[in-house]
Amino acid sequence: MISAAALAAELERYAPADEKERESLARIHRLLAQAPDPFTREQRDHVTGSAVVARPQGGAFLLVHHRRLDRWLQPGGHVEPDDATVFETARREAREETGIRALGAPLGTGVLDVDVHPIPARADRPAHVHFDLRYLLTAAPAPLVPQAIEVRAAAWFSFEEALAAGADDSLARALRKAASALARGQR
């Protein structure tokens, strides 16, 4: 079971890139301190895990077209009871939503980006908020075979193509951070 206290301690060392991310981080800390179990969907607003999947050199990013939200997004989703960490959630979701099994972790299990965002209501769930932790994963070219029902398609995008496909400011920030981290690793 994931420990809210351990995650909060890990996030104490995290440095947000801008004011929006600083605000998201503060909201995540409040959730971790107040929610009985911030990792379950039974908690209306809850922690989720996402993966910014990039080519090892950082020139392309793997996005999935989310069926219900009708948008291109990074792979990610809800914490499951068997996930020992939110990083494991992000890696599992990336595998399920893209079909790629071999995923590198150039930052280890460290958080790349944080974002708190609303999720619209649907027939079986009220509107709620995802407190999303994003991790950097890398993948070599491989067949893309999404296995998650919520994914319509998966595809590689350059940064500019991701923006043209509708990447919002927070996803653009995460993609820039990923490219920068991978560029530093190449030196």
MOURGI-V791705 format. One record per residue. N is the residue number from 1. RES is the residue in one small letter. BURIAL is # if it has 9 or more other ideal C-beta (glycine too) atoms within 8 Angstrom, else .. Layout:
# MOURGI-V791705
N|RES|BURIAL / N|RES|BURIAL
This chain:
# MOURGI-V791705
1|m|. / 2|i|# / 3|s|. / 4|a|# / 5|a|. / 6|a|. / 7|l|# / 8|a|# / 9|a|. / 10|e|# / 11|l|# / 12|e|. / 13|r|. / 14|y|# / 15|a|. / 16|p|# / 17|a|. / 18|d|. / 19|e|. / 20|k|# / 21|e|# / 22|r|# / 23|e|# / 24|s|# / 25|l|# / 26|a|. / 27|r|# / 28|i|# / 29|h|# / 30|r|. / 31|l|# / 32|l|# / 33|a|. / 34|q|. / 35|a|# / 36|p|. / 37|d|. / 38|p|# / 39|f|# / 40|t|. / 41|r|. / 42|e|. / 43|q|# / 44|r|. / 45|d|# / 46|h|# / 47|v|# / 48|t|# / 49|g|# / 50|s|# / 51|a|# / 52|v|# / 53|v|# / 54|a|# / 55|r|# / 56|p|# / 57|q|. / 58|g|# / 59|g|. / 60|a|. / 61|f|# / 62|l|# / 63|l|# / 64|v|# / 65|h|# / 66|h|# / 67|r|# / 68|r|. / 69|l|. / 70|d|. / 71|r|. / 72|w|# / 73|l|# / 74|q|# / 75|p|# / 76|g|# / 77|g|# / 78|h|. / 79|v|# / 80|e|. / 81|p|. / 82|d|. / 83|d|# / 84|a|. / 85|t|. / 86|v|# / 87|f|# / 88|e|# / 89|t|# / 90|a|# / 91|r|# / 92|r|# / 93|e|# / 94|a|# / 95|r|# / 96|e|# / 97|e|# / 98|t|# / 99|g|# / 100|i|# / 101|r|. / 102|a|. / 103|l|# / 104|g|. / 105|a|# / 106|p|# / 107|l|# / 108|g|. / 109|t|. / 110|g|. / 111|v|# / 112|l|# / 113|d|# / 114|v|# / 115|d|# / 116|v|# / 117|h|. / 118|p|. / 119|i|. / 120|p|. / 121|a|. / 122|r|. / 123|a|. / 124|d|. / 125|r|. / 126|p|. / 127|a|. / 128|h|# / 129|v|# / 130|h|# / 131|f|# / 132|d|# / 133|l|# / 134|r|# / 135|y|# / 136|l|# / 137|l|# / 138|t|# / 139|a|# / 140|a|. / 141|p|. / 142|a|# / 143|p|. / 144|l|# / 145|v|. / 146|p|# / 147|q|. / 148|a|# / 149|i|. / 150|e|. / 151|v|# / 152|r|. / 153|a|. / 154|a|# / 155|a|# / 156|w|. / 157|f|# / 158|s|. / 159|f|# / 160|e|. / 161|e|. / 162|a|# / 163|l|. / 164|a|. / 165|a|# / 166|g|. / 167|a|# / 168|d|. / 169|d|. / 170|s|# / 171|l|# / 172|a|# / 173|r|# / 174|a|# / 175|l|# / 176|r|# / 177|k|# / 178|a|# / 179|a|# / 180|s|# / 181|a|# / 182|l|# / 183|a|# / 184|r|. / 185|g|. / 186|q|. / 187|r|.
